[in-house]
Amino acid sequence: MDIIKFREILPKLGKRVFIAKGARIIGNTEIGDDSAVWFNTVIRGDTAKITIGKNTNIQDNSVLHCDPDSPLTIGNNVTIGHNAIVHGCTIEDNVMIGMGAIVMNDAVIRKNSIVAAGSVVLEKTEVPEYSLIAGSPAKIKKELAPATGDVIRNVSKHYVELKDNYIESEDKK
């Protein structure tokens, strides 16, 4: 794990945040309580601010970045799947971004939505609440039932518990 100062700005980590080995957190980045950044992920707040909410997990090999006019904001209870690229966009609370998905500048993914694995969300796309989007370019495939919000929160909760297990294992060394 590397926490790297950039232009005199050191990333800010909330309480009980887990940063896995090989992950790099750079510059103007803020990560909320009980969140996890998994192995070999890069979060690069070198051109604008990156804000990550509470109980959010950024899975292995993901890349989070932004542009000067496009900061990156990720809400609470969000799951970002392995190998995702999330760039200069807004991901609201309780969203799941599938493995290998790409979300580009100025896109907005509203609450309780799912971006399917491998999807490409183009710049300035706005996804309504409770939507499943998929494809390249990603299109709305269906409206999700309200119970989907609970499913997404449960995935987030699972990763909070998993990161707690990792923290506990490290404490026993």
ABEGO torsion letter per residue (X at the ends): XBBBBBGGBBBBBBBGBBBBBGBBBBEBBBBBBGBBBBBGBBBBBAABBBBBBBGBBBBBGBBBBBBAABBBBBBBGBBBBBGBBBBGBBBBBGBBBBBGBBBBBGBBBBBGBBBBBGBBBBBGBBBBBGBBBBEOBBBBABBBBAAAAAAAAAAAAAAAAAAAAAAAAAAAX
